[in-house]
């Protein structure tokens, strides 16, 4: 049984626990997820089951959409509701126009400093493990891009906004930076991931509703962001045996999904700089 589960993660549910829950439901030991969500966050968590875990890497470059709420005036060490309060600052009188002006100022490419309470590894150690020991170390800035950002609501010193961002963007850090640019401090009290690439949380189910019928086939999911090509049995065997490393042709997508006559996924090829497609990973 192979395929993908689209889970609508609950508040205070660990992404790693979601892996374990899916393993239990499908009685398997092989489950992995795409893009860890913080415990306080909710929303779309895509999980691969069995052989579909081989396809998880192809989600890495997807943009992600979030809805978030910033509580102004209070700063926490983790920049979210799960952290410890470390400072307070008066909230200035803010108009909708001022907030929108500040939000729009974050559009485009920039660099962001990952929080210490993140899963990024430096010299093999996750930052959050060092943070739990009270340590803070230098970490490299990351290139990010904010494609869309819009104000949804502002009341009681709370800003709710929607944003579409590049991979590697920390919404906690974005929220803190927005608060500072508004002349105060802040932390996230709500975070919901609504989209991962072409996939929406509207396609997802709560953990208590997950069953075998929730499993989306590997072909169904990967074909939604790849061009698909099918070959005869001999060519498929050659691909499986590693004899065909390069494919040529013109396709709409930078990703080329090779399938057999029954739509069983065989391999993924990625477009190279010379407009050829290079074998990246077997999926059989």
MIDOSE-1310 file (N, C-alpha, C; in nm, 2 decimals, decimal comma, always signed):
residues 284
xxxx	+0,09/-0,12/+0,00/+0,00/+0,00/+0,00/+0,09/+0,12/+0,00; +0,09/+0,20/-0,11/+0,17/+0,31/-0,13/+0,09/+0,43/-0,17; +0,13/+0,55/-0,13/+0,06/+0,67/-0,17/+0,08/+0,78/-0,07; +0,00/+0,89/-0,08/+0,02/+1,01/+0,01/-0,11/+1,03/+0,08
xxxx	-0,09/+1,08/+0,21/-0,20/+1,12/+0,29/-0,19/+1,27/+0,31; -0,31/+1,34/+0,29/-0,32/+1,49/+0,31/-0,39/+1,50/+0,45; -0,31/+1,54/+0,55/-0,36/+1,56/+0,68/-0,38/+1,70/+0,72; -0,49/+1,73/+0,78/-0,51/+1,86/+0,84/-0,47/+1,85/+0,99
xxxx	-0,35/+1,89/+1,01/-0,29/+1,88/+1,15/-0,36/+1,96/+1,25; -0,37/+1,91/+1,37/-0,44/+1,98/+1,48/-0,33/+2,06/+1,56; -0,39/+2,15/+1,64/-0,30/+2,23/+1,73/-0,24/+2,13/+1,83; -0,11/+2,16/+1,87/-0,04/+2,08/+1,96/-0,02/+1,93/+1,92
xxxx	-0,03/+1,90/+1,79/+0,00/+1,77/+1,74/+0,14/+1,78/+1,68; +0,23/+1,70/+1,72/+0,37/+1,70/+1,66/+0,36/+1,64/+1,52; +0,44/+1,70/+1,43/+0,44/+1,64/+1,29/+0,50/+1,50/+1,30; +0,59/+1,47/+1,39/+0,65/+1,34/+1,40/+0,55/+1,24/+1,46
xxxx	+0,46/+1,29/+1,55/+0,35/+1,21/+1,60/+0,25/+1,17/+1,49; +0,23/+1,26/+1,40/+0,14/+1,23/+1,28/+0,20/+1,12/+1,20; +0,33/+1,12/+1,19/+0,40/+1,00/+1,12/+0,36/+0,87/+1,19; +0,37/+0,87/+1,32/+0,34/+0,75/+1,40/+0,20/+0,71/+1,39
xxxx	+0,11/+0,81/+1,39/-0,03/+0,78/+1,38/-0,07/+0,71/+1,24; +0,00/+0,76/+1,14/-0,03/+0,71/+1,00/+0,03/+0,57/+0,99; +0,15/+0,55/+1,06/+0,21/+0,41/+1,06/+0,11/+0,31/+1,13; +0,05/+0,36/+1,23/-0,04/+0,27/+1,31/-0,17/+0,24/+1,22
xxxx	-0,22/+0,34/+1,16/-0,34/+0,33/+1,08/-0,32/+0,23/+0,96; -0,20/+0,24/+0,90/-0,17/+0,16/+0,78/-0,08/+0,04/+0,81; -0,06/+0,02/+0,94/+0,02/-0,09/+0,98/+0,15/-0,11/+0,90; +0,23/+0,00/+0,90/+0,35/+0,00/+0,83/+0,46/+0,08/+0,91
xxxx	+0,58/+0,06/+0,88/+0,69/+0,13/+0,95/+0,75/+0,24/+0,87; +0,70/+0,26/+0,74/+0,77/+0,36/+0,65/+0,67/+0,47/+0,62; +0,68/+0,58/+0,69/+0,60/+0,70/+0,67/+0,69/+0,83/+0,69; +0,68/+0,92/+0,60/+0,75/+1,05/+0,62/+0,67/+1,17/+0,58
xxxx	+0,70/+1,28/+0,63/+0,62/+1,40/+0,59/+0,69/+1,51/+0,52; +0,62/+1,60/+0,46/+0,67/+1,71/+0,38/+0,66/+1,83/+0,46; +0,77/+1,89/+0,50/+0,77/+2,02/+0,57/+0,71/+2,02/+0,71; +0,79/+2,01/+0,81/+0,74/+2,00/+0,95/+0,67/+2,13/+0,99
xxxx	+0,56/+2,11/+1,06/+0,48/+2,22/+1,11/+0,51/+2,23/+1,26; +0,52/+2,35/+1,31/+0,54/+2,37/+1,46/+0,42/+2,32/+1,53; +0,44/+2,27/+1,66/+0,33/+2,21/+1,73/+0,21/+2,30/+1,74; +0,22/+2,43/+1,76/+0,10/+2,52/+1,77/+0,03/+2,54/+1,64
xxxx	+0,10/+2,51/+1,53/+0,04/+2,53/+1,39/-0,05/+2,42/+1,35; -0,15/+2,46/+1,26/-0,24/+2,36/+1,21/-0,23/+2,37/+1,06; -0,30/+2,28/+0,99/-0,31/+2,29/+0,85/-0,24/+2,17/+0,77; -0,21/+2,19/+0,65/-0,18/+2,09/+0,55/-0,04/+2,02/+0,58
xxxx	-0,04/+1,90/+0,61/+0,08/+1,82/+0,63/+0,06/+1,70/+0,53; +0,15/+1,69/+0,44/+0,15/+1,58/+0,34/+0,25/+1,47/+0,38; +0,20/+1,35/+0,39/+0,28/+1,24/+0,43/+0,28/+1,13/+0,32; +0,40/+1,08/+0,30/+0,42/+0,97/+0,21/+0,42/+0,83/+0,29
xxxx	+0,35/+0,73/+0,23/+0,34/+0,60/+0,29/+0,42/+0,50/+0,20; +0,50/+0,42/+0,27/+0,58/+0,32/+0,20/+0,66/+0,38/+0,08; +0,65/+0,32/-0,04/+0,73/+0,37/-0,15/+0,71/+0,51/-0,19; +0,60/+0,57/-0,15/+0,57/+0,71/-0,18/+0,67/+0,80/-0,11
xxxx	+0,73/+0,75/+0,00/+0,83/+0,84/+0,07/+0,95/+0,87/-0,02; +0,97/+0,80/-0,12/+1,08/+0,83/-0,22/+1,05/+0,96/-0,29; +0,92/+1,00/-0,30/+0,88/+1,12/-0,37/+0,88/+1,24/-0,29; +0,90/+1,23/-0,16/+0,89/+1,35/-0,07/+0,98/+1,46/-0,11
xxxx	+1,10/+1,42/-0,15/+1,20/+1,53/-0,19/+1,16/+1,62/-0,30; +1,06/+1,58/-0,38/+1,02/+1,66/-0,49/+0,92/+1,77/-0,45; +0,88/+1,77/-0,33/+0,80/+1,88/-0,27/+0,88/+2,00/-0,22; +1,01/+1,98/-0,21/+1,10/+2,07/-0,13/+1,09/+2,21/-0,18
xxxx	+1,08/+2,23/-0,31/+1,09/+2,37/-0,37/+0,95/+2,44/-0,38; +0,85/+2,37/-0,33/+0,72/+2,43/-0,34/+0,70/+2,56/-0,26; +0,63/+2,66/-0,31/+0,59/+2,77/-0,23/+0,48/+2,72/-0,13; +0,46/+2,80/-0,02/+0,36/+2,76/+0,08/+0,28/+2,88/+0,12
xxxx	+0,15/+2,86/+0,14/+0,06/+2,96/+0,18/+0,02/+2,94/+0,33; +0,02/+3,05/+0,40/-0,02/+3,05/+0,54/-0,12/+3,16/+0,58; -0,20/+3,13/+0,68/-0,27/+3,24/+0,75/-0,22/+3,24/+0,89; -0,18/+3,37/+0,94/-0,12/+3,38/+1,07/-0,18/+3,50/+1,14
xxxx	-0,17/+3,49/+1,28/-0,21/+3,60/+1,36/-0,09/+3,64/+1,45; -0,06/+3,77/+1,45/+0,04/+3,83/+1,54/-0,02/+3,90/+1,66; +0,02/+3,87/+1,78/-0,02/+3,94/+1,89/+0,08/+4,05/+1,92; +0,04/+4,18/+1,90/+0,14/+4,29/+1,92/+0,16/+4,32/+2,07
xxxx	+0,28/+4,37/+2,10/+0,30/+4,42/+2,24/+0,37/+4,32/+2,33; +0,38/+4,20/+2,29/+0,44/+4,09/+2,37/+0,54/+4,01/+2,28; +0,66/+4,00/+2,33/+0,76/+3,92/+2,26/+0,79/+3,79/+2,34; +0,80/+3,68/+2,27/+0,84/+3,55/+2,33/+0,97/+3,50/+2,27
xxxx	+1,04/+3,42/+2,34/+1,17/+3,37/+2,30/+1,16/+3,28/+2,17; +1,05/+3,22/+2,15/+1,03/+3,14/+2,03/+0,95/+3,21/+1,92; +0,91/+3,33/+1,95/+0,84/+3,41/+1,85/+0,70/+3,36/+1,83; +0,65/+3,27/+1,91/+0,52/+3,21/+1,90/+0,46/+3,19/+2,04
xxxx	+0,33/+3,14/+2,04/+0,26/+3,13/+2,16/+0,31/+3,03/+2,26; +0,40/+2,94/+2,21/+0,45/+2,83/+2,29/+0,58/+2,88/+2,37; +0,63/+3,00/+2,34/+0,75/+3,05/+2,40/+0,73/+3,12/+2,53; +0,84/+3,16/+2,59/+0,83/+3,23/+2,72/+0,84/+3,38/+2,69
xxxx	+0,75/+3,46/+2,76/+0,75/+3,60/+2,74/+0,89/+3,66/+2,78; +0,95/+3,74/+2,69/+1,08/+3,80/+2,73/+1,07/+3,96/+2,73; +0,97/+4,02/+2,67/+0,96/+4,16/+2,67/+0,82/+4,21/+2,64; +0,79/+4,33/+2,68/+0,66/+4,40/+2,64/+0,70/+4,54/+2,59
xxxx	+0,61/+4,58/+2,50/+0,63/+4,72/+2,44/+0,49/+4,77/+2,40; +0,48/+4,90/+2,43/+0,35/+4,96/+2,39/+0,32/+4,95/+2,24; +0,19/+4,93/+2,21/+0,15/+4,92/+2,07/+0,10/+5,06/+2,03; +0,16/+5,11/+1,92/+0,12/+5,25/+1,87/-0,02/+5,24/+1,81
xxxx	-0,07/+5,36/+1,79/-0,20/+5,37/+1,73/-0,18/+5,34/+1,58; -0,24/+5,23/+1,54/-0,21/+5,18/+1,40/-0,34/+5,18/+1,32; -0,33/+5,24/+1,20/-0,44/+5,24/+1,10/-0,43/+5,12/+1,01; -0,53/+5,08/+0,94/-0,53/+4,97/+0,84/-0,43/+5,01/+0,73
xxxx	-0,43/+5,13/+0,69/-0,34/+5,17/+0,58/-0,19/+5,15/+0,62; -0,16/+5,19/+0,75/-0,02/+5,17/+0,80/+0,02/+5,03/+0,80; -0,07/+4,94/+0,85/-0,04/+4,80/+0,86/-0,02/+4,74/+0,72; -0,11/+4,78/+0,63/-0,09/+4,73/+0,49/+0,04/+4,78/+0,43
xxxx	+0,07/+4,90/+0,46/+0,20/+4,96/+0,40/+0,32/+4,87/+0,45; +0,32/+4,84/+0,58/+0,43/+4,76/+0,64/+0,43/+4,62/+0,58; +0,31/+4,56/+0,58/+0,30/+4,42/+0,52/+0,36/+4,42/+0,38; +0,32/+4,52/+0,30/+0,36/+4,52/+0,16/+0,51/+4,54/+0,14
xxxx	+0,57/+4,61/+0,25/+0,72/+4,63/+0,24/+0,80/+4,50/+0,25; +0,74/+4,39/+0,29/+0,81/+4,26/+0,30/+0,80/+4,19/+0,17; +0,72/+4,23/+0,07/+0,71/+4,16/-0,06/+0,85/+4,16/-0,13; +0,87/+4,05/-0,20/+1,00/+4,04/-0,27/+1,10/+3,95/-0,20
xxxx	+1,22/+3,96/-0,25/+1,33/+3,88/-0,20/+1,40/+3,95/-0,09; +1,44/+3,87/+0,01/+1,52/+3,92/+0,12/+1,59/+3,81/+0,19; +1,66/+3,84/+0,30/+1,73/+3,74/+0,38/+1,67/+3,73/+0,52; +1,66/+3,61/+0,57/+1,60/+3,59/+0,70/+1,69/+3,51/+0,79
xxxx	+1,70/+3,54/+0,92/+1,77/+3,47/+1,02/+1,69/+3,36/+1,08; +1,72/+3,24/+1,06/+1,64/+3,13/+1,12/+1,64/+3,14/+1,27; +1,52/+3,11/+1,34/+1,52/+3,11/+1,48/+1,60/+3,00/+1,55; +1,65/+3,02/+1,67/+1,72/+2,92/+1,74/+1,62/+2,80/+1,77
xxxx	+1,49/+2,83/+1,78/+1,40/+2,72/+1,81/+1,35/+2,66/+1,67; +1,44/+2,62/+1,59/+1,40/+2,56/+1,46/+1,48/+2,42/+1,45; +1,44/+2,34/+1,35/+1,50/+2,21/+1,33/+1,62/+2,21/+1,24; +1,66/+2,33/+1,20/+1,78/+2,34/+1,12/+1,90/+2,28/+1,19
xxxx	+1,98/+2,21/+1,12/+2,10/+2,15/+1,19/+2,23/+2,23/+1,15; +2,30/+2,26/+1,26/+2,43/+2,32/+1,24/+2,54/+2,23/+1,30; +2,63/+2,18/+1,21/+2,73/+2,09/+1,26/+2,66/+1,96/+1,31; +2,55/+1,92/+1,25/+2,49/+1,80/+1,29/+2,39/+1,81/+1,41
xxxx	+2,38/+1,92/+1,47/+2,29/+1,94/+1,59/+2,18/+2,03/+1,55; +2,05/+1,99/+1,58/+1,94/+2,08/+1,56/+1,94/+2,20/+1,65; +1,91/+2,32/+1,59/+1,92/+2,44/+1,67/+1,83/+2,44/+1,79; +1,71/+2,38/+1,78/+1,62/+2,38/+1,90/+1,68/+2,30/+2,02
xxxx	+1,76/+2,20/+1,99/+1,83/+2,13/+2,10/+1,93/+2,22/+2,17; +2,00/+2,30/+2,10/+2,09/+2,40/+2,16/+2,01/+2,50/+2,24; +1,90/+2,55/+2,18/+1,81/+2,65/+2,24/+1,76/+2,60/+2,38; +1,72/+2,47/+2,38/+1,67/+2,42/+2,51/+1,78/+2,41/+2,62
xxxx	+1,91/+2,42/+2,58/+2,02/+2,43/+2,67/+2,06/+2,57/+2,70; +1,98/+2,66/+2,65/+2,01/+2,80/+2,67/+2,12/+2,86/+2,59; +2,16/+2,79/+2,48/+2,27/+2,83/+2,39/+2,21/+2,90/+2,27; +2,29/+3,00/+2,22/+2,26/+3,06/+2,09/+2,39/+3,07/+2,01
xxxx	+2,38/+3,03/+1,88/+2,50/+3,03/+1,80/+2,47/+3,11/+1,67; +2,58/+3,14/+1,61/+2,57/+3,21/+1,48/+2,51/+3,11/+1,38; +2,42/+3,16/+1,29/+2,37/+3,08/+1,19/+2,35/+3,16/+1,06; +2,37/+3,10/+0,95/+2,37/+3,18/+0,82/+2,23/+3,23/+0,79
xxxx	+2,22/+3,35/+0,73/+2,10/+3,40/+0,68/+2,05/+3,32/+0,56; +1,92/+3,31/+0,54/+1,86/+3,23/+0,43/+1,79/+3,32/+0,33; +1,81/+3,29/+0,21/+1,74/+3,37/+0,10/+1,59/+3,32/+0,10; +1,50/+3,42/+0,11/+1,36/+3,39/+0,10/+1,29/+3,49/+0,01
xxxx	+1,16/+3,46/-0,02/+1,09/+3,55/-0,10/+0,94/+3,55/-0,06; +0,88/+3,67/-0,04/+0,74/+3,68/-0,01/+0,67/+3,72/-0,14; +0,59/+3,63/-0,19/+0,52/+3,65/-0,32/+0,39/+3,73/-0,30; +0,32/+3,70/-0,19/+0,19/+3,77/-0,16/+0,18/+3,79/-0,01
xxxx	+0,11/+3,90/+0,02/+0,08/+3,92/+0,17/-0,03/+4,02/+0,17; -0,13/+3,98/+0,25/-0,25/+4,07/+0,26/-0,31/+4,07/+0,40; -0,35/+4,18/+0,45/-0,42/+4,20/+0,58/-0,56/+4,14/+0,57; -0,59/+4,05/+0,66/-0,72/+4,00/+0,67/-0,81/+4,06/+0,78
xxxx	-0,74/+4,10/+0,90/-0,81/+4,16/+1,01/-0,71/+4,23/+1,10; -0,76/+4,33/+1,17/-0,69/+4,39/+1,28/-0,78/+4,44/+1,39; -0,77/+4,37/+1,51/-0,85/+4,41/+1,62/-0,78/+4,36/+1,75; -0,80/+4,44/+1,86/-0,75/+4,40/+1,99/-0,60/+4,37/+1,98
xxxx	-0,53/+4,46/+1,91/-0,38/+4,45/+1,89/-0,34/+4,31/+1,83; -0,42/+4,26/+1,75/-0,39/+4,13/+1,68/-0,41/+4,15/+1,53; -0,30/+4,12/+1,45/-0,30/+4,13/+1,31/-0,32/+3,99/+1,25; -0,41/+3,97/+1,17/-0,43/+3,84/+1,09/-0,40/+3,87/+0,95
xxxx	-0,31/+3,79/+0,89/-0,27/+3,81/+0,75/-0,25/+3,68/+0,68; -0,26/+3,68/+0,55/-0,24/+3,57/+0,46/-0,11/+3,59/+0,38; -0,03/+3,49/+0,36/+0,09/+3,51/+0,28/+0,13/+3,39/+0,21; +0,19/+3,41/+0,09/+0,25/+3,31/+0,01/+0,40/+3,33/+0,00
xxxx	+0,47/+3,23/+0,04/+0,62/+3,24/+0,06/+0,70/+3,13/+0,00; +0,83/+3,16/-0,02/+0,91/+3,05/-0,07/+0,95/+2,95/+0,03; +1,01/+2,84/-0,01/+1,06/+2,74/+0,08/+1,16/+2,81/+0,18; +1,16/+2,75/+0,30/+1,26/+2,80/+0,40/+1,22/+2,93/+0,47
xxxx	+1,10/+2,98/+0,45/+1,06/+3,10/+0,51/+0,99/+3,07/+0,65; +1,04/+3,13/+0,75/+0,98/+3,11/+0,89/+0,88/+3,22/+0,91; +0,75/+3,18/+0,92/+0,64/+3,28/+0,95/+0,66/+3,34/+1,08; +0,71/+3,27/+1,18/+0,73/+3,32/+1,31/+0,83/+3,44/+1,31
xxxx	+0,93/+3,43/+1,23/+1,03/+3,54/+1,21/+0,97/+3,65/+1,14; +0,89/+3,62/+1,03/+0,82/+3,73/+0,96/+0,73/+3,80/+1,05; +0,65/+3,73/+1,13/+0,56/+3,80/+1,23/+0,63/+3,89/+1,32; +0,75/+3,85/+1,38/+0,83/+3,93/+1,47/+0,88/+4,05/+1,39
xxxx	+0,93/+4,03/+1,27/+0,98/+4,15/+1,19/+0,87/+4,25/+1,16; +0,75/+4,20/+1,13/+0,64/+4,29/+1,10/+0,61/+4,38/+1,22; +0,61/+4,31/+1,34/+0,58/+4,39/+1,47/+0,68/+4,49/+1,49; +0,81/+4,46/+1,47/+0,92/+4,56/+1,49/+0,91/+4,67/+1,40
xxxx	+0,87/+4,64/+1,27/+0,86/+4,75/+1,17/+0,74/+4,84/+1,20; +0,64/+4,79/+1,28/+0,53/+4,87/+1,32/+0,56/+4,95/+1,45; +0,68/+4,93/+1,50/+0,72/+5,01/+1,62/+0,69/+4,94/+1,75; +0,68/+4,81/+1,75/+0,65/+4,74/+1,88/+0,71/+4,60/+1,87
xxxx	+0,67/+4,51/+1,95/+0,71/+4,37/+1,94/+0,59/+4,28/+1,92; +0,61/+4,15/+1,89/+0,49/+4,06/+1,88/+0,53/+3,92/+1,86; +0,44/+3,83/+1,87/+0,46/+3,69/+1,85/+0,33/+3,63/+1,79; +0,35/+3,51/+1,72/+0,24/+3,45/+1,66/+0,16/+3,37/+1,76
xxxx	+0,03/+3,39/+1,75/-0,07/+3,31/+1,83/-0,14/+3,21/+1,75; -0,14/+3,22/+1,62/-0,21/+3,13/+1,53/-0,13/+3,12/+1,40; -0,12/+3,00/+1,35/-0,05/+2,97/+1,22/-0,12/+2,85/+1,16; -0,16/+2,87/+1,03/-0,23/+2,76/+0,96/-0,17/+2,76/+0,82
xxxx	-0,12/+2,64/+0,78/-0,07/+2,62/+0,64/-0,19/+2,58/+0,56; -0,21/+2,66/+0,46/-0,33/+2,63/+0,37/-0,30/+2,57/+0,24; -0,17/+2,59/+0,19/-0,13/+2,53/+0,06/+0,01/+2,49/+0,06; +0,04/+2,39/-0,01/+0,18/+2,34/-0,04/+0,18/+2,32/-0,19
xxxx	+0,25/+2,41/-0,26/+0,25/+2,41/-0,41/+0,10/+2,41/-0,46; +0,07/+2,31/-0,54/-0,07/+2,30/-0,60/-0,17/+2,24/-0,51; -0,13/+2,20/-0,39/-0,22/+2,12/-0,30/-0,27/+2,21/-0,19; -0,40/+2,19/-0,16/-0,47/+2,27/-0,06/-0,52/+2,19/+0,06
xxxx	-0,53/+2,26/+0,17/-0,58/+2,20/+0,29/-0,72/+2,16/+0,28; -0,79/+2,21/+0,18/-0,93/+2,17/+0,16/-0,94/+2,02/+0,11; -0,82/+1,97/+0,07/-0,81/+1,83/+0,03/-0,78/+1,73/+0,14; -0,75/+1,79/+0,26/-0,70/+1,72/+0,37/-0,81/+1,67/+0,47
xxxx	-0,77/+1,57/+0,55/-0,87/+1,52/+0,65/-0,80/+1,52/+0,79; -0,89/+1,53/+0,89/-0,84/+1,52/+1,03/-0,79/+1,38/+1,05; -0,70/+1,36/+1,15/-0,64/+1,23/+1,18/-0,75/+1,13/+1,21; -0,86/+1,17/+1,28/-0,96/+1,07/+1,32/-1,04/+1,02/+1,20
xxxx	-1,03/+1,09/+1,09/-1,11/+1,05/+0,97/-1,02/+0,98/+0,86; -0,89/+0,96/+0,89/-0,80/+0,90/+0,80/-0,83/+0,75/+0,79; -0,84/+0,69/+0,67/-0,86/+0,55/+0,65/-0,79/+0,52/+0,52; -0,81/+0,39/+0,47/-0,75/+0,35/+0,35/-0,80/+0,43/+0,23
xxxx	-0,93/+0,48/+0,24/-0,98/+0,55/+0,12/-0,92/+0,69/+0,12; -0,85/+0,73/+0,22/-0,79/+0,87/+0,23/-0,65/+0,87/+0,15; -0,60/+0,75/+0,12/-0,47/+0,74/+0,05/-0,48/+0,77/-0,09; -0,41/+0,88/-0,13/-0,40/+0,92/-0,27/-0,28/+0,85/-0,34
xxxx	-0,31/+0,80/-0,46/-0,20/+0,72/-0,52/-0,08/+0,81/-0,55; +0,04/+0,75/-0,56/+0,16/+0,82/-0,59/+0,15/+0,89/-0,73; +0,09/+0,82/-0,82/+0,07/+0,87/-0,95/-0,02/+1,00/-0,95; -0,13/+0,99/-0,88/-0,23/+1,10/-0,87/-0,16/+1,22/-0,82
xxxx	-0,08/+1,21/-0,72/-0,01/+1,33/-0,65/+0,10/+1,38/-0,74; +0,20/+1,29/-0,77/+0,31/+1,34/-0,85/+0,28/+1,39/-0,99; +0,18/+1,34/-1,05/+0,14/+1,38/-1,18/+0,08/+1,52/-1,18; +0,04/+1,57/-1,07/-0,02/+1,71/-1,06/+0,09/+1,82/-1,07
xxxx	+0,21/+1,79/-1,05/+0,32/+1,89/-1,07/+0,43/+1,84/-1,17; +0,40/+1,74/-1,24/+0,51/+1,68/-1,33/+0,44/+1,66/-1,47; +0,52/+1,66/-1,57/+0,48/+1,60/-1,70/+0,50/+1,45/-1,69; +0,41/+1,38/-1,76/+0,41/+1,23/-1,75/+0,44/+1,17/-1,88
xxxx	+0,53/+1,07/-1,88/+0,56/+1,00/-2,00/+0,56/+0,85/-1,97; +0,51/+0,77/-2,07/+0,50/+0,63/-2,05/+0,58/+0,56/-2,16; +0,65/+0,45/-2,12/+0,73/+0,37/-2,21/+0,69/+0,23/-2,22; +0,74/+0,15/-2,32/+0,71/+0,01/-2,33/+0,79/-0,06/-2,22
xxxx	+0,76/-0,19/-2,20/+0,82/-0,27/-2,09/+0,97/-0,28/-2,10; +1,03/-0,29/-2,22/+1,17/-0,30/-2,23/+1,24/-0,17/-2,19; +1,18/-0,06/-2,23/+1,24/+0,07/-2,19/+1,23/+0,09/-2,04; +1,11/+0,05/-1,98/+1,09/+0,06/-1,84/+1,20/-0,02/-1,76
xxxx	+1,22/-0,14/-1,82/+1,33/-0,23/-1,75/+1,46/-0,16/-1,76; +1,50/-0,10/-1,87/+1,63/-0,03/-1,88/+1,64/+0,08/-1,79; +1,53/+0,15/-1,77/+1,53/+0,26/-1,67/+1,55/+0,21/-1,53; +1,48/+0,10/-1,49/+1,50/+0,04/-1,36/+1,64/-0,01/-1,34
xxxx	+1,70/-0,06/-1,45/+1,83/-0,11/-1,44/+1,94/+0,00/-1,44; +1,90/+0,12/-1,46/+1,99/+0,23/-1,46/+2,06/+0,25/-1,59; +2,01/+0,20/-1,70/+2,07/+0,21/-1,83/+2,04/+0,34/-1,90; +1,93/+0,41/-1,86/+1,88/+0,53/-1,93/+1,89/+0,65/-1,83
xxxx	+1,99/+0,72/-1,83/+2,01/+0,83/-1,74/+1,96/+0,97/-1,79; +1,95/+0,98/-1,92/+1,90/+1,11/-1,98/+1,78/+1,08/-2,08; +1,68/+1,17/-2,07/+1,57/+1,16/-2,16/+1,57/+1,30/-2,23; +1,52/+1,30/-2,36/+1,51/+1,42/-2,43/+1,37/+1,44/-2,47
xxxx	+1,34/+1,57/-2,50/+1,20/+1,60/-2,54/+1,16/+1,74/-2,48; +1,05/+1,79/-2,53/+1,00/+1,92/-2,48/+0,87/+1,89/-2,40; +0,87/+1,93/-2,27/+0,76/+1,91/-2,18/+0,73/+2,04/-2,11; +0,60/+2,06/-2,06/+0,57/+2,18/-1,99/+0,63/+2,20/-1,86
xxxx	+0,67/+2,09/-1,79/+0,72/+2,09/-1,66/+0,87/+2,06/-1,65; +0,93/+2,11/-1,55/+1,07/+2,08/-1,52/+1,09/+1,94/-1,47; +0,98/+1,88/-1,42/+0,99/+1,75/-1,37/+0,92/+1,65/-1,46; +0,98/+1,54/-1,49/+0,92/+1,44/-1,58/+0,90/+1,31/-1,51
xxxx	+0,78/+1,27/-1,50/+0,74/+1,15/-1,43/+0,73/+1,03/-1,52; +0,81/+0,93/-1,51/+0,80/+0,81/-1,60/+0,71/+0,71/-1,53; +0,62/+0,66/-1,61/+0,53/+0,56/-1,56/+0,52/+0,44/-1,66; +0,47/+0,33/-1,61/+0,45/+0,22/-1,71/+0,31/+0,22/-1,76
xxxx	+0,27/+0,12/-1,84/+0,14/+0,12/-1,90/+0,02/+0,12/-1,81; +0,05/+0,08/-1,68/-0,06/+0,07/-1,58/-0,05/+0,19/-1,49; +0,03/+0,29/-1,52/+0,04/+0,42/-1,44/+0,11/+0,39/-1,31; +0,19/+0,28/-1,30/+0,28/+0,26/-1,19/+0,40/+0,36/-1,20
xxxx	+0,43/+0,43/-1,10/+0,54/+0,53/-1,11/+0,67/+0,45/-1,11; +0,76/+0,50/-1,20/+0,89/+0,43/-1,21/+1,01/+0,52/-1,17; +1,01/+0,64/-1,22/+1,12/+0,73/-1,19/+1,08/+0,88/-1,21; +1,16/+0,97/-1,15/+1,15/+1,11/-1,18/+1,28/+1,16/-1,24
xxxx	+1,26/+1,24/-1,35/+1,37/+1,30/-1,42/+1,35/+1,45/-1,40; +1,46/+1,52/-1,39/+1,46/+1,67/-1,37/+1,53/+1,74/-1,48; +1,47/+1,85/-1,53/+1,52/+1,92/-1,64/+1,66/+1,98/-1,61; +1,75/+1,97/-1,70/+1,89/+2,02/-1,68/+1,90/+2,15/-1,75
xxxx	+2,02/+2,22/-1,74/+2,04/+2,35/-1,80/+2,05/+2,34/-1,96; +2,07/+2,22/-2,01/+2,08/+2,20/-2,15/+1,95/+2,14/-2,21; +1,84/+2,16/-2,13/+1,71/+2,12/-2,18/+1,69/+1,97/-2,20; +1,77/+1,89/-2,13/+1,75/+1,75/-2,13/+1,70/+1,71/-1,99
xxxx	+1,65/+1,59/-1,97/+1,60/+1,55/-1,84/+1,69/+1,44/-1,79; +1,74/+1,46/-1,67/+1,83/+1,37/-1,60/+1,76/+1,29/-1,49; +1,79/+1,16/-1,49/+1,74/+1,07/-1,39/+1,77/+1,12/-1,25; +1,67/+1,13/-1,16/+1,69/+1,18/-1,03/+1,67/+1,08/-0,92
xxxx	+1,56/+1,00/-0,94/+1,53/+0,90/-0,84/+1,44/+0,80/-0,89; +1,46/+0,67/-0,86/+1,37/+0,56/-0,89/+1,26/+0,57/-0,78; +1,13/+0,54/-0,83/+1,02/+0,54/-0,74/+0,95/+0,40/-0,73; +1,01/+0,30/-0,79/+0,94/+0,17/-0,80/+0,98/+0,09/-0,67
